[in-house]
Amino acid sequence: MSTNLHTEGFTGFEISTLTDNAIELLKKLIATPSFSSEEESTALLIEEWFNTHKIPFERENNNIWAYNLHFDASKPTILLNSHHDTVKPNGNYTNDPFQAFVEDGKLFGLGSNDAGGCLVSLLATFTYFYHKENLAYNLVVVASAEEESSGPLGLKSVLKHFKNVEFAVVGEPTLMQLAVAEKGLLVLDVSVQGTSSHAAHPNDDNSIYKTLEVLQWFKDFTFKKESETLGKVKMTVTQVSAGNQHNVVPSHCDLVVDIRVNDKYKNEEILTMVKENMPAHVTVTPRSLHLGSSSIPMDHPIVKSGIALGRTTYGSPTLSDQSVLSCPSLKLGPGDSTRSHSANEFIYVDEIKEGVALYVKILEGIF
């Protein structure tokens, strides 16, 4: 861990200046590879932001965070979070994924939309409020690592440092609408057992044939509890694997099942229900149980502040660092989720400008 302790000399910037600085930071982040668990270089760029604005910060692994100047331990804290890691570029890119350039109002580059635009907008917002006195809440901003891989050294690993967190704003592309709930994720490894044999001999215990009924169950089963914001639980078989020789009946057939869990169920409940519906020759193993659904009450002050500014509410089907938080959380940020992980990823420059302004106004509505 390293700590920066400079506090003198910062008098504040207008929102427009901070926004311009944030866009320049985003261009630097795009030009600096930061695949999940390989974020060392972008962490240095974020350190540079805090150094430039003379804000003390702390770092653990590739997670960096800072508190507002007039932090008061007697007050509740708002956690502002987004991530600086990216996925690897897919093979359909025609642009250089690490070249940041603006064309027709679009800032192109890997991580521009997911979630660089959100991250730099939150950094600008935090910096705007950094020196302000008599706020109703403390602020802590966290630029986290390993979000894309749900890695062990991401946000979850540093939550122990943050006390009295009342709620969180998680920066992910939502077109600056209010994602008041987010589906959780449960990934299951399912193995259907059979009997191995030579393909030329009779075998009534073929694991592949036995898998057909299991596949049909996953296709047809419906979880009864439906969420107003997140809809139904969605269960999808995404991988099937069996055998390695044309003349050998395999002893087992393996499936991977992706389950998007609404806020009516805990992941443990879903796992129990799946296991109870499987025959004895099927084993079900969860990869993890900690990526649960998340939500924030519709009457929460931060939600009401956003609605007062004309923002709409919805439930998000995609996973974020909200899944590791135990406090209420709101997903909110510039950019469009449908662009995430796409070839020639981009964010509109005006989306960042709107993002900073709206973050500031929404927070001012509760301060």
KAMO-V972052 format. One record per pair of residues at least 6 apart in sequence whose ideal C-beta (glycine too) atoms are under 7 Angstrom apart, sorted by sequence separation. I is the first residue (numbers start at 1). GAP is how many residues later the second one is. D is the distance in whole Angstrom. If there is no record, write none. Layout:
I;GAP;D
I;GAP;D
This chain:
129;6;7
197;6;4
226;6;5
261;6;6
278;6;6
339;6;6
34;7;7
50;7;4
57;7;6
58;7;6
100;7;7
101;7;6
146;7;5
147;7;6
243;7;4
296;7;6
322;7;5
339;7;7
34;8;4
57;8;7
89;8;4
100;8;7
145;8;6
146;8;3
147;8;7
195;8;6
242;8;5
32;9;5
57;9;4
100;9;4
145;9;5
223;9;7
261;9;6
275;9;5
322;9;6
32;10;5
47;10;7
56;10;6
99;10;6
129;10;6
144;10;5
195;10;4
222;10;7
223;10;4
274;10;6
303;10;7
55;11;5
98;11;7
144;11;4
194;11;5
242;11;4
259;11;6
320;11;6
47;12;7
97;12;6
98;12;6
194;12;6
242;12;7
335;12;5
29;13;5
32;13;6
95;13;6
97;13;4
126;13;6
142;13;6
194;13;3
241;13;5
334;13;7
193;14;6
221;14;7
126;15;4
192;15;5
240;15;6
271;15;5
298;15;7
316;15;6
29;16;6
43;16;7
50;16;6
142;16;7
194;16;6
239;16;7
335;16;6
28;17;5
47;17;6
218;17;6
239;17;4
334;17;4
46;18;5
123;18;6
192;18;5
237;18;6
238;18;5
271;18;7
334;18;5
43;19;5
122;19;6
192;19;5
218;19;5
318;19;6
25;20;7
237;20;5
238;20;5
334;20;6
43;21;6
89;21;5
236;21;7
268;21;6
334;21;3
40;22;6
140;22;6
192;22;6
215;22;6
235;22;6
236;22;5
267;22;5
333;22;6
39;23;4
25;24;6
86;24;5
119;24;6
190;24;7
235;24;5
86;25;4
267;25;6
233;26;7
234;26;4
266;26;7
233;27;7
303;27;7
233;28;6
291;28;6
294;28;4
300;28;6
302;28;6
233;29;5
294;29;6
232;30;7
263;30;4
231;31;7
262;31;6
292;31;6
294;31;6
297;31;7
83;32;6
230;32;4
233;32;6
261;32;5
263;32;5
291;32;4
296;32;4
82;33;5
230;33;6
296;33;6
208;34;5
290;34;7
296;34;5
84;35;6
207;35;6
227;35;4
294;35;5
82;36;4
83;36;7
227;36;5
82;37;4
227;37;5
233;37;7
46;38;6
218;39;6
225;39;4
82;40;5
225;40;6
42;42;5
80;42;5
208;42;7
211;42;4
223;42;7
10;43;6
206;43;5
207;43;6
10;44;4
207;44;6
6;45;7
9;45;5
10;45;7
39;45;6
207;45;5
208;45;5
4;46;6
8;46;6
39;46;5
80;46;6
181;46;7
203;46;5
207;46;4
4;47;6
7;47;6
183;47;5
6;48;5
181;48;4
199;48;5
7;49;6
36;49;4
122;49;5
180;49;6
181;49;5
198;49;6
199;49;6
309;49;7
6;50;7
34;50;6
35;50;7
121;50;7
198;50;7
199;50;6
5;51;5
34;51;5
35;51;6
4;52;5
34;52;6
119;52;6
196;52;7
197;52;5
309;52;6
4;53;5
35;53;6
118;53;3
196;53;6
309;53;6
118;54;6
196;54;6
3;55;5
29;55;6
118;55;6
196;55;4
115;56;6
117;56;7
195;56;7
221;56;7
306;56;5
1;57;6
2;57;5
115;57;5
194;57;6
260;57;6
305;57;5
308;57;6
1;58;6
115;58;7
193;58;7
194;58;6
1;59;5
78;59;5
80;59;6
84;59;5
114;59;6
193;59;5
77;60;6
85;60;5
113;60;5
192;60;6
217;60;6
302;60;7
305;60;3
68;61;6
69;61;6
76;61;6
77;61;4
78;61;6
79;61;6
80;61;4
81;61;5
82;61;7
83;61;5
84;61;7
85;61;6
87;61;5
191;61;5
192;61;5
305;61;5
7;62;7
68;62;5
69;62;5
75;62;6
83;62;7
85;62;6
86;62;7
70;63;5
75;63;5
77;63;6
79;63;7
81;63;6
85;63;5
191;63;5
230;63;7
83;64;4
190;64;7
302;64;6
33;65;6
189;65;7
190;65;4
301;65;5
72;66;6
229;66;7
31;67;5
68;67;7
71;67;5
189;67;6
190;67;6
30;68;6
214;68;6
31;69;6
187;69;7
188;69;4
30;70;4
68;70;6
67;71;7
68;71;4
187;71;6
188;71;7
210;71;7
55;72;7
67;72;7
27;73;4
67;73;5
186;73;4
49;74;6
53;74;5
81;74;6
55;75;6
65;75;6
66;75;6
185;75;6
186;75;6
65;76;6
34;77;7
65;77;4
183;77;4
184;77;4
183;78;6
30;79;3
63;79;6
64;79;5
183;79;6
30;80;6
26;81;7
30;81;6
63;81;5
186;81;5
29;82;6
30;82;6
63;82;5
181;82;6
62;83;4
79;83;6
184;83;6
61;84;6
186;84;6
231;84;7
77;85;7
186;85;7
230;85;4
26;86;7
30;86;6
79;86;5
188;86;7
229;86;4
29;87;5
77;87;5
81;87;6
76;88;6
77;88;5
78;88;7
82;88;7
193;88;5
227;88;7
77;89;6
78;89;6
79;89;4
80;89;5
81;89;5
82;89;3
192;89;7
26;90;5
76;90;4
81;90;7
192;90;5
26;91;6
78;91;7
191;91;7
61;92;5
63;92;7
190;92;6
191;92;5
65;93;7
26;94;5
63;94;7
190;94;5
25;95;5
63;95;5
61;96;7
188;96;6
189;96;5
46;97;5
188;97;7
22;98;4
60;98;5
188;98;6
189;98;7
22;99;6
186;100;6
187;100;4
22;101;6
22;102;4
21;103;7
19;105;6
18;106;4
39;106;5
185;106;4
184;107;5
184;108;4
18;109;6
37;109;6
184;109;4
18;110;6
36;110;5
183;110;6
182;111;6
36;112;4
37;112;6
181;112;7
182;112;5
15;113;6
36;113;4
181;113;7
37;114;5
181;114;4
36;115;6
180;115;6
180;116;5
180;118;6
12;119;5
10;121;7
180;123;6
178;125;6
178;128;5
167;129;6
167;133;7
178;133;5
180;133;5
183;133;7
177;134;6
178;134;7
181;134;4
182;134;5
183;134;5
185;134;5
167;135;6
176;135;7
177;135;5
178;135;5
179;135;6
180;135;7
181;135;7
179;136;7
177;137;6
179;137;4
182;138;6
185;138;7
184;139;6
182;140;5
150;141;6
172;148;5
182;149;6
170;150;6
180;150;6
170;151;6
179;151;7
170;152;5
178;152;6
179;152;4
179;153;7
178;154;6
176;156;7
168;157;6
174;157;6
176;157;7
174;158;6
176;158;6
168;159;6
170;159;6
172;159;5
174;159;6
167;160;5
173;160;5
166;161;7
167;161;5
168;161;4
169;161;5
170;161;5
172;161;5
173;161;7
175;161;6
165;162;5
167;162;6
171;162;4
173;162;3
169;163;6
173;163;5
174;163;7
173;164;5
155;166;5
154;167;7
173;167;6
156;168;4
155;169;6
147;173;7
147;174;5
144;177;6
176;178;6
176;179;6
176;182;5
121;212;7
121;213;6
118;215;3
117;216;7
118;216;6
117;217;5
118;217;7
115;218;7
117;218;5
113;222;4
113;223;7
113;226;4
114;226;4
113;227;6
114;227;7
117;230;4
136;230;6
137;230;7
121;231;6
125;231;6
136;231;5
113;232;5
120;232;7
124;232;5
128;232;6
135;232;5
112;233;6
113;233;6
112;234;6
113;234;4
117;234;6
121;234;4
125;234;4
129;234;7
110;235;6
112;235;5
117;235;5
121;235;5
125;235;6
108;236;6
109;236;7
122;237;7
83;238;6
108;238;5
117;238;7
121;238;6
125;238;7
107;239;6
81;240;6
106;240;4
107;240;5
106;242;6
107;242;5
105;243;6
105;244;6
105;245;6
102;247;6
95;249;5
93;250;5
94;250;6
82;251;7
92;251;4
93;251;6
90;253;6
87;254;5
23;326;6
23;329;6
22;330;7
19;333;7
19;334;5
22;334;7
19;337;5
18;338;7
15;341;6
15;342;6
15;345;6
